[in-house]
């Protein structure tokens, strides 16, 4: 299944939402997705998960296919498609991105180690230090101010972060030149 039929690689910004466990990354990301969708952008997301997972339900046909040994299972419906593929090792983020249909932006949850611009969600009740290096960050979503030269937003300010993302990555030619910090690094 070729989900990117163009011979030209997609050039879309990829921004990672990172932070420690249970700080509210998913909650914030859901609000950010809703904010960007409300502005008319096509948003793709990738959740990086460190453990095994099962999206099929035991007993369902696609689950039974996988249990019988299928190396790749695709569940296709009129308005959705899901691909489950057994792997010997984790795919790099670039390979995962290549599986996706075109969107205006891809937001990842996780991928702390990837070379992508990061927005860190931080709660002082969970830690006293960031997981990211300051030079990796384009913003911090936090309940505590940091003495760092990056924009900082309240935990509920998805609109403010969306404004930053639009200015930095989605305005004009979509090269991430809006704030001078991204360039090719943010593109797939």
Buried (B, 14 or more C-beta within 10 A) or exposed (E): EEEBEEEEEBBBBBBBBBBBEEBBBEEBBBBBBEBBEEBEBEBBBBBBEEEEEEEBEEEEEBBEBBEEEBEEBEBEEEEEEEEBEEEEEEEEBEEBBBEBEEBBBBBBBBBBEBEBBBBBBBBEEBBEEBBBEEEBBBBBBBBEEBEEEBBBBEBEBBBBBBBBBBEBBBEEEBBBBBEEBBEEEBBB
